Amino acid sequence: MSLRVDIHASAGSFDLNVAFQIDSHTAALLGPSGSGKTLTLRAIAGLLSPDYGRISLDGEFLYDSRHSIDVPIRKRHVGYMFQDYALFPHLTVAENIAFGLRGVPKDEAKDLVSWTIAQLRLDGLDGRYPSRLSGGERQRVALGRALAPQPRLLLLDEPFSALDVPTRSALTEEFLEMRATIDVPMLLVTHDIGEAYALCDELIVLDAGHVLQGGAKDAVFNHPASPQAAHLVGMQNLLRGSVVETSAIGAVVEAAGIRIRLDAQIKTGSAVRVAFRAGAVEATRSSRRNATLERLINRGTHVTGVFSTLDGASVIATLGQSVDDSLLGTGWQLTVRNGAAIGWPV
């Protein structure tokens, strides 16, 4: 897939200005609610006409304001799976899937529906109505309706958001298996970094109608380009500090009473912002404390500790299950694993 988007679009008081390109088989638009992810998807599908700009897929322009190109939805050959699935309650599974095949010869449409049902493991459900399906089954029917016309690109708008946690986890696994058998490029919208990382090869990070960063998922996940991007890819801690030492192997930052080594060359004395994940923090009970344990959140699989540093900053750390409320208010020494933090001069 080679998808290029460079558009401006208005939706009420919201302005969307996005420019990115995707050259991998599966990519995600990642960002918080209201960042413009769905508007971008709708523009690619042809459900929203931008004010100006260009959209091209594999070298063919779907939209080009300069040359008055705006290819109709049905001729774009782009499948779209809506967040709420938008299944027709009065149609069966087979009829819902066939809905996108209007105009296709009857025998060919029948074969495509059968193929889709088999690919998505919906055998035996073709005569059921949506009200008699589980959440996961409804999701697969919606996916099947988008896939049946054999699109060049499949757009998925928050495909797992309406599902409970066990079903969501199971369908994530199914989705990964399906990618290997259904050779259709996909662009997925999500606000969940774990979901985006697990399912996609590229990440495009959006916020407030703008692209903050894009590229291979490992690069975006591990090397966010800004504090804002770091927050959106799951770096829970963001501190202000200054560089106290620079050497050939990087810089040492003093932030909130914690010395943090960065794999970056930043001039000594520079003011910086540093970001790191909770799992990068090592917390040890110590009389030489640089933080106090203020709050614990037991997440079942692990405990998250919220610490207050000596200058009043907040640091989040992943702790062991043995930590309990009896340790609230006690002193701890916090360190950050070398190379686990990212920094930016300010």
N, C-alpha and C positions, 0 to 999 in steps of 0.2 A: 504493500500500500504506500502510496505517496499522496498525502493530503496536505494541502497548503491553504491556510486561512489568514486573511488580513482584512478585517471588516470593522466598520463602525455601525452600531445599531442603537436606536433609542426605544425604550419601553417605559412610557410615562416619564418619571423623573430620573430613571436609571439610564446611564450611558455605558454601552459595551464597546470597548476598544481593544480587540484582541488580534494578535499576530503570532502565528506559530506554524511549524510544519512537522509532520509525523511521517517517518519512513519505516516504521516497524509494523509487525502484523497486529499487535494488540497494544493499545494505549489508553491512558486514563486522563480525564480532566478532573483534577483534585482541587477542592476548595470548600470553604464554609457555605452555608445556606445564604443565598442572595449574592453570590460572587459572580454570577453570569454563566454558570456551567450549562444549565438547561437552555438558556437563550442561544448560546453558541451551538448546541446540538440542533436546535430547531432551525437555525439559519443554514446549517449544513444540509439538513433534510429538505429544506425548501418550505417549511412551515412558517418561517419568518423571513421577510425580505429586508436585508440591511439597508441603511441609508446610503452607504457607498462601500466600495472595496472589492475584494476578489475572493473566490473560493474555487479551488481546482482539485480534482481527484484523478490521479494517474495521468496528469497532463491535460485533462479535459476541463474546461471551465464550466462550473455549475452556476456560477454567478460572477458577473464582471460589470460593475456599474459604468465603467468608462466606455464599454462597447455594447451596452444595453442587453447583456445576456442575463437571463434569469430562467434557467431550465425548469419546467414544471415538475412538481413533486414526483409523479409517476414515471417520468422519463429520466430521473436521476439514478434510478436503480439503487436506492439507499434504503435499507430496512430500519425501522424505528420501533423500539420497544419502550412503551410509556411507563412511567414510574408506578402508576396505579393499575397497570396492565391493560385497562380499557377494553376488557372482553365484553362481547355482546351477550347479555344474560339469556336471551331467547334463542341463541344458536348453540348447537352442540360443539364439542371439541373439534370434530372434523370440519364443521361449517365455519367455526371461527378461524381455523387455519386457512381454509379455502377462500376466506373473504378477500385476502390480498391478491387472489389469482383471477379476479374478474377480467374478462377479455381473453383469458387463456383457453384454448380448446378443451372441451370437457374431459376427454381421455387423458390428456397431458396433465390437467389440473388434478385429476384423481390420482395419478401416479405420484405427483409432487406431494400431495397430502399424505399418501401412504408412506413415502420416503421420509417425510418430516416426522411423522408419528413414530416410525421405527428409530430414527436417529435420536429422538428426545425421550425415548422409553415411555411413550404414552400408549403402548399397545393395550387394547381392551377398554380404553377410556374414550374412544372416538365418538360414542353415542351419548356420552354424559354431558350435562349442562354445567356451567361454571359453579353454580351453587352447590354442586355435589362433589367438588374437587377440593383438595387441600391447598394451602397457600403455595407450596412448592409445585404442585401440579398446575395451578393456574399460571404460575410464572413460566413454566415450560410451554404451556399453550400459547401464551403471549409471545414467547421467543419463537415458537414454531410459526406463528402468523407472520412475524417479521422475516423469518428465514425462507419460507416456502417460495416466494418469488425469485429466490436465488440472487440476492443483492450483491453488489460489488463491495459494499461497506455496510456493517451493522452497527447502529447506534443504540446504546443501552443506557437509559436514564435511571440511575439509582436502582438497579435491578433487584437488590437484596433488602432494600430499606423496609419493605412491608412485612418481612418475615421474622418469626421468633428466632432466638439465638441458635437452638439446635438445628432448625431447618436451614438457617442461613449458613451455618458451618458445613452442613452436608451438601448444600447446593454449590458452595464454593468449590468443593472437591469435584462435584459433577461438572461444573463449568470448566475446570482445568482439563478433565478428561475429554469433554466435548470439543475443546479447542483443537485437540489432536485429530479429530475425525471430521470436523466441519471446517473446511478451508475458506473461511470468510473473514477478512480483516474486521476488527472490532474497535470501536471507540466507546469507552465506558465512562459514565459520570458517577462520581462518588465523593463523599466528604470523609471517608474512612481510609487513612493512610495504609493500614494493614491490608485491607481489601485491595486497594490499588496496587500495592507492592506484590501481593500474591498472584494477582491475575494478569498483570500487564507488563510489557517490556519497556514502555516509555511513560513518563509522567509529565503533564503540563499543569503547573500550579497557578490557579487563578485566585484573585481577590479583588473585590470592588470593581469588577469589570475590566481588569487588566491582567495580563500574563506576568507573573513574577519570575518564573523560571520554567524551562522545559529541557528535556533530554532523556538519556538512558536512566532507568529508575535508580540504579546504584549511585550514579553521579548526583542526582537530585536528592536522594534520601540521605546520603552521607556527606554531601557538600552543598548544602543550601546556599543560595547566592546572597541572601539577606536575612536579617533577624525575622522579618515577616514570613519569609519562606520557611525558615527553620521552625517556627511555631507551627506552621501548617503541615510539616512533615514529621511532627511528633516530638520535637525537642522541647520538653516541658520547662526547662530552666533557661532563663535569659537574664544575664547580669551585666552591670556596668563595671568597668575596671580600667586599669592602666598597665602598660607593658613595663615591667621592672627589669627585664633582662632579655637580650637577643643574642643568639649564637647560630652556628651553622646548622643546628638541628631544629631551630625554631625559636619561638618567643615564649617567655614566661609572663603570665598576667596575674596581677593581684586583684581579685574581685571578691568583695564581701568577706574578706579575711581568708580566702582560699587561694592558694597558689595553683594556677592552671597552666599546663604546658600546651601550646598550640603548634601544629605542624605548619607554621607560616612565618614568614619574615615580616615583622612589623617593627618599626623604629621604637627604640626605648623611649619611654615617656609619653608615647601615644595613648590617647583615650580610646578605649575599645568597648564593644559589646561582645559578650561571649554567650554561646548557646550549647547546651548538652542535654542528653536524655537522662531520665531518672536512673536507668540501669547503669550509667557510667559513674555514678556517685558511690564511693565507698565510705560507709558510716561506721565509726568505731566509738564505743563508750570510752571517754577519756577525761582526765582532769585538765588536760591541756585543750580544753574545748574551744571550738570556734563557732559552735551552733548549739541551739537548744531544741529538743524535740517538742513540738507544739501539738501535733495531731497525727492520728493514725487512721488509715483507711484500709480495712481488710477486704481484699478483692477475691477471696476464696483461694486462688492459686498463689497469691503473694500479698504482702503488706506494703502499702505505700506510706512513707513517713514525710510529713511536712515539717521542715526545720526553719527556725528563725536564726539568722546569723547575727554576729555581734553588732553589725551596723543596721540591723532591722530588715535586711533582705530575706526573701523566702526562697528556700531550696527544696526541691522534691527529690526523694531517693527511694529506690526499691530496697526493701528490707526483708529479712527472713521471717518465717512464720512464728518464731519464738518470741518476737518483740510484742509486748502487750501494753495496755494502758498504764501499768505500774511504772513505766519508764517515762511517762510524759513529764516534761519539765526538767529532765536530766540533761547533762552536758555531753556533747559528742564532738568528735573530730571528723570533719568532712574533707575528703580529697576527691579529685576527679581523675579518672584513668587517663594516662598520657595519650594524647592523640585523639581522644574521644570528643573534644570540644572544638567548635568552630568559632572564629573571631573575625570582627570587622572593625576597622578604624572608624571613629566618629568625629 
